[in-house]
């Protein structure tokens, strides 16, 4: 597994799948150094006299307090706790290490994290906008000091596993979806020689996104636009369905009440009518109602789904495929590229040709058009993308901190100088 360069970790095009040569001894040594750095930071914070161990937790032993409740208290007493930690070079370097400096344990692709690293992720996730995607445990699996714990049932036996236990199966949170959405918007901003404007919709659930498409098209109509516009959507199906799907709509601004083309792309293609077909048709007709004597808008629905995501029947929890966010992000990225490279195909081409060209632009998952890679390779790509998404979340925190500091300096520089 390799790291990538650039403003963002490119989660796909530059990865090379191979055996990671980073050893468990190297990982344990790095983790030990990290824990020492965090404990030294907490000791320095206490010694500064901002607070005392007694006032914080009722404990007078500083060393014991640092080992136990100091990190949680630091987050409790400082709104910028995570940002302050990231200002420490040793700490930041470890948290932001590339994936080829991570040791993955057993067949669950579980990263070997330092004790205080787990605590940081777990405690920070309880605050809004401080989640590091996929690296924290659910609150129900966190101990008093932020450690990840293994729960037991009433008989003292290990409980039934769930997807929240493993790095490779935790659900995509709002922070990760925001990062993916940002990447798609950057893709849509790439200049193109073709005159098919592309918009990216990533807000709300799928029916909310459809309403956004209609509202934006009505606005284009008011502005006098006449050429077709392409809308690419990545959203969860509904409040009661956490699965993510991708969709593409072609809209004529002169007729905002009826999509010119509607393609829905799911990650699970059973080879027959998809299970979401009737529900999605209902959503379309609710947003784009047509007169009783005309065909419903949903008659224009086309199935652009692919058979990529693995089903869970008989699969151990640690191997379940919960990566629809990455699949749909890749599909949306490919559709954006296709709309910019071959507008005529999007406007007039067959659905089979569109799906074929879409998969051709998904080299992270497809050997060639319509031929997906082996499941083991796909899974490793998703592990890479999970780690790199957390990396991007941490990098965003650092950039936000610098932006805040720059704003403060700007304000102070605009204040008049006073001379005595």
N, C-alpha and C positions, 0 to 999 in steps of 0.2 A: 504494500500500500504506500503510495507516494503522496507527498504534499504538493500543493500547487501554488502558483504565484499570482500576483495581481491585486487589484483593489479588493476583489472578493476571492474566496476559495472557489474556483470553478468546480462545482460538485460533480462534474461528469466528464467533460471532454478530455481532461488531462490525467485521469486516473489510469493506473496500470495495475492490473490484478496479478499479484504474485505473492509468494510466501513471505510473510513479515519476518525479518531476521532479528528484530529487536527482542532481547531475551528477558526472562523474568527477573534475572539478577539486575539487569540495567534498570528495569522498571521499579523494582523495590528500592534500589539505591536512590533513584530520582524521587520517589515518593517519600522516602525518609528525609531527604534534604528539604523537600517542600514542607513537610510537617514541622521540621525544626524552624524553618523560616517563618511560618505562620505563628508558631508559639512565641518566637522571639518578638514578632510584631505585636502580639497581644501583651506580652510582658512589658514592652516599651510603652504601650498605650496606658497600661495600669500605672506604671511608674511616673508617667507625666502628671498624675494626680487629678486627672479629670473626674474619676470616680474611684471608689475603693471597693475591695472585694466584699467588705462587710455590707456596704450600702447596696451592692448589687445582688448578692446571693446569700448573705448571711454567713460567708466563709471568710476566715482570716488568712488562710494559707494560699499565698499567691500562686505557687507552683501547682497545687492541686486545682485551683480555680482555672488556671490556664489550660490544664488538661481536660477540664470538664465544661463549665458553663461560660467561660469568658467569650467565646466566639458568638454565642447566641446573644449575650449581653451587649457585645460590640454592635451587632446589627440592631439591637433594640434601642441603643442610645445614639446611633448615628444614621441619619437618612442616607448618607453617602457611603455607607460601610463597604459595599462591594467595590465602588469606584476607588476608595482609599486603598483597598487591598491590591487593586490592579495598578496602583501607582508604584508598588514595590516590585522592582525588576525581577527578582528571583521568583516571586509568587506569580507575576504575570506571565513569565516565560513558561512556567509549568502548566498553568491553566490553558495557555494558548499554544501548547506544543502541537506539532502536526501529527497526523495519524501514524506515521512511520516511527514515532517515538512513543507509541502506546502498545502495551502488551495485552492481547486479548486471550482470555481464559476459556478453555474447553470449547465445546461445539455451539455454545450460545452466543459467541462473539461478545463476551462481557469484558469491558475494559477494566484493567486492574488500576483502581484509583487509590490515591492516598487517603488516609483516615480524615484529615482535615479538609481535603478536597471534597469528599462526599458531604461533609458537614456544611461546607460553604454552599454547594449546590442545593442541598435540602433546605437550609434555612433561608437562602435568598429566594427560593421558589415560592415562599409564603408571602412575598411582596410582589405587587403588580409591576410588570415590566423588568423584573430581575431574573426571570427564568432562563436557565441555560438548557435548551431543549434536549430531551432524552437522557440527561445526566442526573436527574434528581428522582428520588423515590416519592410515591404518594405520601401524603401526610399521615395516613394510617400506618405506614411502615417506617415512621421516624421515631427515634427515641428522644429522651429528654434533652440531650445535648446536640441533636441533629444527626446522630448516627442512623444508618439504615439498619433496621432490625428484621429478623425473621419471626413472623407471628406464629403462635401456636393456637390450636383449637382448645376447646374446653377439656379435652382428654389429654392435653399435653403433646399431641401429635402435630407434626408440621401440617399447616393448612393446605388446602387445594391451591395450586399455582394460579396466578392470573398474569395478564400481559403487563401489568404495572411493575412486575418484579424485574424484568430484564431490559437492558439498554436497547436490545434489538427489537423489542416488541412494544415499548411504551408508545402511547398515542402521540400524534403530532399536536403540540399545543399552539396557542395563538401566536406566540413569539416566532415559532418556526414557520407558521403560515404567513406571517407578515414578511419574514425574510424571503420566502419563496415568491410572494407577490411582488416584492421589490425587484427581484431578479427578472421576473416576467415583464415588469414595466420598463426596465432597462432594455430588454430585448426588443420591446415594441418601439423604442426610441431610435433604433438603428436606422439610418437613412436607407431609402429604397428608391429605385428608378420607377417602380410601378405606383400608380395613383390609386391605391386601395388603402385608405386610412385604417389603422388597426387600433382598437381600444381594448384595454385589459380590465376585467371586472372581477374583483375578489372580495366583495363585501356581502355580508348577510348570508342567507341560505340560497339555494338555487332559485326559488321563486322570487326572492328579493332581487337577485341578479337580473332575472328576466324583466322585472319592473324597471330596474335601472337602465337596461338597454332601451326599453320603450321610451322612458323619459328623456334619455340623451338623444334619441332619434327625433323626438318631438322638438327638442331644442334646436337640433340641426335644421329641421324643417322651418322653424321660425327664422333661422339665420339665412335661409335661402339656399341651403346646400341641395345638390341634386345627384351627385355621384354616390354609388353604394359605399357603405361603411361596414367594416368587419369587426365583430365583437367576440372576444375570446374570454371564456369564463372558467375559473377554477373555484369551486365552492363545495361545501357539504350538501348532501341531498336535502336534508330537512332537520328540524330540531330533534326529531325522534329517529334519525338515521345519520350516523356519524361518518358514513362512507363518503368519500370525495369523488366528484366527477368533473369532467371537462366538457365544455360545450362551445360551439361556434355558431354565431348567427350572422347572416348577411342581411343588412337592413337598407331599404331604399328610403332616404329622408322624405321623399314626396309621399310615402305611404307608411307612416310609422305604426299603423295599427295592424300590419300584417308582415311578418318576416319574409324575406325573399328566399332564405334558406335556413334550415335549422339542423344542425348535426350535434348529436350527443355522443360523447366518447367515454365509455366506462372501461375499467381495468379488468373486469371479469366478463368474458364473453362465453356464454354456455353453448354457443353454436346453434341456438334457436332464439325465439323471442326472449329478450332480456327480462328479468323480473321487475325492473324499474319502468318498463315501457309504458304501461297504462297510467302509472302515477305521474310520469313526466308529461305525458300527453294532457293530463288534467291540469297540470301547472301551466302549460303553454296556453290552453284554451281559457284559463282563468285570467291570464294577463293579456291575451290577445283575442278577446271574444269577437266572433264574426256574426253577421246577420244570419237569421235562421235559414234563409234560402241560399246560403253560400257554404262551401266546404269549410270545415273548421281549420284553424291554423295548424293544429297538430297533425293534419294530413301531410304536412310538409316535413315532418320529423324523419330524419335518417339516422341509422345506427352506425356510428363510427367506432364502436368498441373494439378492444383487442383482448386477446387471451394472454394476459401477462401476470396478473396477481394470482398467487396460488390459493386454492381453497384450503380450509382448515380441517376437513374431515380426516380423523385419524392422525393428525399432526400434533406432536407435543407442543405445549404452550410456548416453550422457548424457541421453537422453530416457526411459529405462526407468522404470516405475512401481513403486517399492519402498515404497509408502506404505500398506500394509495395516494398519499400526499405527494410523494416523489414521482410516482408514475404519472399522475395527472399534471404535475408541473412540467415534466418532460414532454407530455403530449401537447400541452398548451404552448410551450416554447417551440415545438416543431410546427404547430399550426401557425404561429406568428411568423416564423421563418418562411413557411410555405406561402402565406398570404402576401408576403413582401417579395418573394421570388417568382411566384406564378399566380398572379391574380386571376387569370382566366380559369385555371384549374379550380380555384375556390368558388368562382362564380358559376362555372358551367360544367366542371368535370364530374365524372361519376364518383360515387362514394367509395367504390373499390380503389380507384386511382388515388383518391385523397388519402385513404388509410395507408396505402402502400407507400406513398411519398412521405407521409407523416412518420411511419416507422423507419424509413430510410434516414430520417433526421434524428433518430434516437439511438445513436451508436452505443450508448451506455447499456442499453437493454437488448439491442437487436444486432445479430451478426450481419444481416442484410435485410432488405425489405420483407416484412411479414415473417421473418424467421428469428424468434427470440433466442437469446443465449440460454445456456443451461441454468437451471434454478440456483445452483451453488454460486455461479458467477454473478447472477442478478442479486443474490442476497449480499454478497460482499460489496457490490456497488452501493447497496442501500446502507450498509454499515458505514462505509466511507462518507456517504451523504449525511448520515445522522451525526457523525463526529464533526464534520465540517460545518454543519448548521449551528452546532453549539459554538464552534470557533467564531463564526460570524456574529453570533449574539454577544459574545464577549468583546469582540472587536468594536461592535456598535456601542457598547457601554463605554469603552475607552474614548471613542470619538465624541460621544455625547458629553463626557466629562470635559474634554478639551474645548468643545463648543461653549459649554457653560462658563469655563474659565476665560475664554476669549471674549465672551459677552461682558463679563464682569470687568475685564481690563478695558474694554471699549468704553463702558460707562464711566469708569474712573478717569480715563484720558480726556473725556469730554467735559469734565468738571473744571471750572476755572482755577488757576493756580493762586494760592494765597501766599503773600510774602509778609514776613514779620519786620 
